[in-house]
Amino acid sequence: MQKYLKWVQHLLKPLGPWGVLVASFVDSASVPLPIDIMVAGWAWSDKRHFYVYVILAAAGSALGGLIPFYLGRGGGELFLLRHVNRARFEALRNRFEKQEFLAVMIPSLLPPPTTWKLFVFGAGVFEMRTVSFVLAVFAGRMIRFGVEALLTVRYGPQIVSALGEFAKRHFAVTILLLVVIFAGLAWYMWRKLKGKGATRQDTSEASNG
């Protein structure tokens, strides 16, 4: 794996920061790559601009995911039924009907061994809106890669490998932690938006008074 990783990074090195976009695109579209370790490596090599690699990696994942997404939309229902039973198929359908954005965003922020492409393919089968799909993948990957990059800058690239092993052994705990992080971010954004709204209202009342 280390030799393979070095070979891929050497191949993408001439592209500079855009190499992470290409790698994440390929990982989401077809060939699985150790993208989390790669993003951590890029972030560690350029700590001051780690956020650039996070944004590019999230964008590459969102664009690459369009390939299995459109394959699903092009008549993948029978193919999906060959890989999941009818009960799981209906559960996926219900999930997309209730909240399609979260049905894609949550799997996008979860680490392996999450069957991410199953949800991406299902998004196409159940005719999720393309813009919503791209935004959901981008948001989920931004959280995932952002957390990994921040931890890498603080503790070093080896932290991602350690977290990967932890996720495989304690998958349920990992999901719970990520849900807590997501809820915290959502709460923080809500407070910020609420604060801005209150400030605008006070300014408007002051000007009218």
C-alpha positions as CSV (number, residue, x, y, z in Angstrom):
1,M,0.0,0.0,0.0
2,Q,2.8,2.4,0.9
3,K,4.5,1.8,-2.5
4,Y,1.2,2.2,-4.3
5,L,0.5,5.4,-2.5
6,K,4.0,6.8,-3.2
7,W,3.6,5.9,-6.9
8,V,0.2,7.7,-7.2
9,Q,1.5,10.8,-5.4
10,H,4.6,10.8,-7.6
11,L,2.3,10.6,-10.7
12,L,0.1,13.5,-9.5
13,K,3.0,15.7,-8.3
14,P,3.3,17.7,-11.5
15,L,-0.3,18.9,-11.0
16,G,0.4,20.6,-7.7
17,P,-2.7,21.2,-5.6
18,W,-4.9,20.1,-8.4
19,G,-3.6,16.6,-8.0
20,V,-5.8,16.1,-5.0
21,L,-8.8,17.0,-7.1
22,V,-7.9,14.4,-9.7
23,A,-7.2,11.7,-7.1
24,S,-10.6,12.3,-5.3
25,F,-12.4,12.4,-8.6
26,V,-10.9,9.0,-9.6
27,D,-11.6,7.6,-6.1
28,S,-15.3,8.5,-6.3
29,A,-15.8,7.7,-10.0
30,S,-14.2,4.3,-10.3
31,V,-10.9,3.2,-8.9
32,P,-10.7,3.2,-5.0
33,L,-7.7,5.2,-3.7
34,P,-6.5,5.8,-0.1
35,I,-7.8,9.3,-0.5
36,D,-8.0,10.1,3.3
37,I,-4.3,9.3,3.7
38,M,-3.5,11.3,0.5
39,V,-5.4,14.3,1.7
40,A,-3.6,14.1,5.0
41,G,-0.2,13.9,3.2
42,W,-1.0,17.0,1.1
43,A,-2.2,18.9,4.2
44,W,0.9,18.0,6.1
45,S,3.2,19.0,3.3
46,D,1.6,22.5,3.1
47,K,0.1,23.2,6.5
48,R,-0.6,26.9,5.8
49,H,-2.9,26.1,2.9
50,F,-4.4,22.8,4.1
51,Y,-7.9,24.2,3.5
52,V,-7.2,24.4,-0.3
53,Y,-6.6,20.6,-0.4
54,V,-9.8,20.0,1.6
55,I,-11.9,22.1,-0.8
56,L,-10.3,20.5,-3.9
57,A,-10.7,17.0,-2.5
58,A,-14.4,17.6,-1.6
59,A,-15.0,19.1,-5.1
60,G,-13.3,16.2,-6.8
61,S,-15.4,13.7,-4.8
62,A,-18.6,15.5,-5.7
63,L,-17.8,15.6,-9.4
64,G,-16.5,12.0,-9.5
65,G,-19.6,10.8,-7.8
66,L,-21.7,12.0,-10.7
67,I,-20.5,9.0,-12.8
68,P,-22.1,6.3,-10.6
69,F,-25.0,8.7,-9.9
70,Y,-25.8,9.0,-13.6
71,L,-25.3,5.3,-14.1
72,G,-28.0,4.7,-11.5
73,R,-30.3,7.3,-13.1
74,G,-29.8,5.6,-16.5
75,G,-31.7,2.5,-15.4
76,G,-29.8,1.0,-12.5
77,E,-32.8,-0.2,-10.5
78,L,-32.4,-3.8,-11.6
79,F,-28.6,-3.7,-11.0
80,L,-29.2,-2.3,-7.5
81,L,-31.7,-5.1,-6.8
82,R,-29.0,-7.7,-7.7
83,H,-26.8,-6.3,-4.9
84,V,-29.3,-5.6,-2.2
85,N,-32.5,-7.4,-1.1
86,R,-35.9,-6.0,-1.6
87,A,-36.2,-4.9,2.1
88,R,-33.0,-2.9,1.9
89,F,-34.0,-1.4,-1.5
90,E,-37.3,-0.2,0.0
91,A,-35.4,1.2,3.0
92,L,-33.1,3.2,0.7
93,R,-36.1,4.5,-1.2
94,N,-37.9,5.6,2.0
95,R,-34.7,7.3,3.1
96,F,-34.4,9.3,-0.1
97,E,-38.1,10.2,-0.1
98,K,-37.9,11.6,3.5
99,Q,-34.6,13.5,3.3
100,E,-32.5,13.0,0.2
101,F,-29.9,15.5,1.1
102,L,-29.0,13.8,4.4
103,A,-29.3,10.4,2.8
104,V,-26.2,11.3,0.7
105,M,-24.4,13.8,3.0
106,I,-24.1,11.5,6.0
107,P,-22.6,8.5,4.1
108,S,-20.2,11.0,2.4
109,L,-18.8,12.2,5.8
110,L,-18.4,8.6,7.1
111,P,-15.1,6.8,6.7
112,P,-14.5,3.4,5.2
113,P,-15.9,0.7,5.3
114,T,-19.1,2.7,4.6
115,T,-20.6,1.5,1.3
116,W,-20.7,5.0,-0.1
117,K,-21.1,4.1,-3.7
118,L,-24.3,2.2,-2.9
119,F,-25.9,5.4,-1.7
120,V,-24.5,7.4,-4.7
121,F,-25.9,4.8,-7.1
122,G,-29.2,4.8,-5.2
123,A,-29.4,8.6,-5.4
124,G,-29.4,8.2,-9.2
125,V,-31.9,5.4,-9.2
126,F,-34.3,7.4,-7.0
127,E,-33.8,10.5,-9.2
128,M,-32.3,12.8,-6.7
129,R,-31.8,16.3,-8.1
130,T,-28.3,16.7,-9.5
131,V,-27.5,20.0,-7.7
132,S,-28.7,18.6,-4.4
133,F,-26.5,15.5,-4.9
134,V,-23.4,17.5,-5.7
135,L,-23.9,19.8,-2.7
136,A,-24.6,16.9,-0.3
137,V,-21.4,15.1,-1.3
138,F,-19.4,18.3,-1.2
139,A,-20.7,19.1,2.3
140,G,-20.1,15.6,3.7
141,R,-16.6,15.4,2.2
142,M,-15.8,18.9,3.5
143,I,-16.5,17.8,7.0
144,R,-14.7,14.5,6.7
145,F,-11.6,15.9,5.0
146,G,-11.6,19.1,7.0
147,V,-11.5,17.1,10.3
148,E,-8.8,14.9,9.0
149,A,-6.7,17.8,7.8
150,L,-7.0,19.7,11.0
151,L,-6.0,16.6,13.0
152,T,-3.1,16.0,10.7
153,V,-1.8,19.6,11.0
154,R,-2.0,19.3,14.8
155,Y,-0.8,15.7,15.4
156,G,0.9,14.6,12.1
157,P,-0.2,12.4,9.2
158,Q,-0.1,9.2,11.2
159,I,-3.2,10.2,13.0
160,V,-5.4,9.4,9.9
161,S,-4.1,5.8,9.8
162,A,-4.8,5.4,13.5
163,L,-8.3,6.8,13.1
164,G,-8.9,4.5,10.1
165,E,-8.0,1.5,12.2
166,F,-10.2,2.7,15.0
167,A,-13.1,3.2,12.6
168,K,-12.8,-0.4,11.3
169,R,-12.8,-1.8,14.8
170,H,-15.3,0.5,16.4
171,F,-17.5,1.6,13.5
172,A,-20.6,2.3,15.6
173,V,-18.6,4.6,18.0
174,T,-17.1,6.4,15.0
175,I,-20.5,7.1,13.5
176,L,-21.7,8.4,16.9
177,L,-18.7,10.7,17.2
178,L,-19.2,12.0,13.6
179,V,-22.8,12.6,14.3
180,V,-21.9,14.6,17.4
181,I,-19.4,16.7,15.4
182,F,-22.0,17.3,12.7
183,A,-24.6,18.3,15.3
184,G,-22.1,20.7,16.9
185,L,-21.2,22.3,13.6
186,A,-24.9,22.6,12.7
187,W,-25.6,24.2,16.1
188,Y,-22.7,26.6,15.7
189,M,-23.9,27.7,12.2
190,W,-27.4,28.1,13.5
191,R,-26.2,30.3,16.3
192,K,-24.1,32.4,13.9
193,L,-27.0,32.9,11.5
194,K,-29.4,33.7,14.4
195,G,-26.9,36.2,15.7
196,K,-26.6,37.9,12.3
197,G,-30.4,38.0,12.0
198,A,-30.8,39.6,15.4
199,T,-28.0,42.2,14.6
200,R,-29.8,43.2,11.3
201,Q,-33.1,43.5,13.2
202,D,-31.6,45.7,15.9
203,T,-30.0,47.9,13.2
204,S,-33.2,48.2,11.3
205,E,-35.2,49.1,14.4
206,A,-32.5,51.7,15.4
207,S,-32.6,53.3,11.9
208,N,-36.4,53.4,11.9
209,G,-36.5,54.9,15.4
